[in-house]
Amino acid sequence: MNFWKRFSPGFTILAPMEGVTDIAFRQVVAKAARPDIFYTEFTNVNSYTSEKGRHNALERFKIEETERPIIPQIWGTKPDMFLETAQALRRMGFSAVDINMGCPDRHVVATGGGSGLIRTPTLAKEIIRTTKLAGLPVSVKTRLGYTRLDEWYDWLTNILQESPAALTVHLRTKKEMSKVAAHYELIPDIIELKNQISPETTLIINGDIEKPSDAQEYLEMGVDGIMIGRGVFHNPFCFEKNPRKHSREELIDLMSYHLDLYEKYHLSPYDPLKHFYKIYINNFPGASEIRDHLMQTKSISEAREIINKL
Ligand SMILES: Cc1cc2nc3c(=O)[nH]c(=O)nc-3n(C[C@H](O)[C@H](O)[C@H](O)COP(=O)(O)O)c2cc1C
C-alpha cells in the first residue's frame, strides 16, 4: 500500500529543518507530542554516492525505530545519484523518500539543487522519474516559484505531471524566503490543479502554521496533511491533539531530555545546542535571566547545573 495512504486526512508532519530536526530533536518532539510523520534533515545525494561523503550521509540517515514513520529527504541535481541513494534508502528499510526542490540557501541554489530546480523544470521531472525506479513512493517538497508568484501554475503542473506520491507546497516563492505571509489564498486553485492532473497525489501544505487547528479550513477544502516547521520553536507541544498549557517543570524536563540525547548520540559542537534553549526557558518569570546564564555555558554539564537548580 502507498505509504501516504496510511494516514487519515488532517495528518501532521514535523518539517525537515537543517541543523534542527536531527535525531535528538526529533525525539524531543516525539516525547512532547508526536506528529504523524517525521522527516530527516536534507542530505545531498552527492555525499551518499561519494566515498568521501558517505559516512556523513549515513549519519544523517540514522534513526531510531521509535521515530517511524520517518522519511529521509534528499537533494541534488544528478538523477543517477538520486536513484543510487533511493535504492540504498530502500535497503536501509525506509518506506518512502522525499526530494527537496525548495531550499533557498544560496550555496544549494548555486549548484542548481533545492529551489534551483524550479528553473530547470525538465531536470526536476527527470529526477522524480528516475528516483521512482528505486521502488519507493517519491514525494516532493517545493515552493510556489522562484521569483514571481504567478510561476506557481506552470511549476506545480510540471511536478504533478510526474504524479509524485505526495507534494508538499511551502506557500511562498524562493525569492520571498520566509519574509512575507504564506499565500493561503492560492490553496483552492492548487487543490483544483492537483485534482485535474494527479488526483492520487497526497497534498500537504506548509508555511506559518503554528498548530494543526490553524489549517482546519484548508483540510475541509481538500488538503490532506499539514507540515509545521518553526511553530515547534514557539511551542514544542504544538502537535498535541488536545492542546493544554504546560508547566515550567515540563519544559525544563524536555530540555534535560534534549541534553541527554545530544550526549547519547555524541552530537557536537556544543554551541548550536544553545539555539534551542529559548524553546524551553521561556514565558516564565526570570526566564530571560536564566537564558543569559545558559548562553555563557561551554558544555552540557554546565547547562545541566543551571537547570538542575531550577
Ligand atoms: C532552520 C531551518 C532549516 C530548514 N531546513 C530545511 C530542510 O533541510 N529541508 C526542507 O525541505 N526545508 C527546510 N526548511 C524549510 C522548512 O521545512 C519549512 O518549509 C519552512 O520553515 C516554512 O514552514 P514554517 O513556516 O512552518 O516554518 C528549513 C527551515 C528552517 C527555519
The ligand as a Tripos MOL2 file, in Angstrom:
@<TRIPOS>MOLECULE
LIG
   31    33     1     0     0
SMALL
NO_CHARGES

@<TRIPOS>ATOM
      1 C1         16.4540   26.3250   10.2180 C.3       1 LIG1
      2 C2         15.6590   25.8080    9.0710 C.ar      1 LIG1
      3 C3         16.1560   24.7450    8.3140 C.ar      1 LIG1
      4 C4         15.4140   24.2330    7.2320 C.ar      1 LIG1
      5 N1         15.8840   23.1270    6.5570 N.ar      1 LIG1
      6 C5         15.1020   22.5350    5.6020 C.ar      1 LIG1
      7 C6         15.4690   21.2930    5.0000 C.ar      1 LIG1
      8 O1         16.5010   20.6710    5.3190 O.2       1 LIG1
      9 N2         14.6330   20.7910    4.0500 N.ar      1 LIG1
     10 C7         13.4760   21.4290    3.6850 C.ar      1 LIG1
     11 O2         12.7460   20.9260    2.8240 O.2       1 LIG1
     12 N3         13.1100   22.5850    4.2480 N.ar      1 LIG1
     13 C8         13.8720   23.1350    5.2070 C.ar      1 LIG1
     14 N4         13.4380   24.2750    5.8290 N.ar      1 LIG1
     15 C9         12.1070   24.8320    5.4910 C.3       1 LIG1
     16 C10        11.0310   24.2400    6.4010 C.3       1 LIG1
     17 O3         10.9040   22.8540    6.2050 O.3       1 LIG1
     18 C11         9.6620   24.9200    6.1070 C.3       1 LIG1
     19 O4          9.3360   24.6980    4.7570 O.3       1 LIG1
     20 C12         9.6790   26.4140    6.3760 C.3       1 LIG1
     21 O5         10.2850   26.7090    7.6320 O.3       1 LIG1
     22 C13         8.2470   27.0010    6.3680 C.3       1 LIG1
     23 O6          7.4480   26.3720    7.3060 O.3       1 LIG1
     24 P1          7.1200   27.0280    8.7580 P.3       1 LIG1
     25 O7          6.5520   28.4040    8.4880 O.co2     1 LIG1
     26 O8          6.1540   26.0820    9.3930 O.co2     1 LIG1
     27 O9          8.4230   27.1140    9.4780 O.co2     1 LIG1
     28 C14        14.1680   24.8100    6.8870 C.ar      1 LIG1
     29 C15        13.6880   25.8850    7.6440 C.ar      1 LIG1
     30 C16        14.3950   26.3700    8.7290 C.ar      1 LIG1
     31 C17        13.8230   27.5200    9.5420 C.3       1 LIG1
@<TRIPOS>BOND
     1     1     2 1
     2     2     3 ar
     3     2    30 ar
     4     3     4 ar
     5     4     5 ar
     6     4    28 ar
     7     5     6 ar
     8     6     7 ar
     9     6    13 1
    10     7     8 2
    11     7     9 ar
    12     9    10 ar
    13    10    11 2
    14    10    12 ar
    15    12    13 ar
    16    13    14 ar
    17    14    15 1
    18    14    28 ar
    19    15    16 1
    20    16    17 1
    21    16    18 1
    22    18    19 1
    23    18    20 1
    24    20    21 1
    25    20    22 1
    26    22    23 1
    27    23    24 1
    28    24    25 2
    29    24    26 1
    30    24    27 1
    31    28    29 ar
    32    29    30 ar
    33    30    31 1
@<TRIPOS>SUBSTRUCTURE
     1 LIG1         1 GROUP 0 **** ****
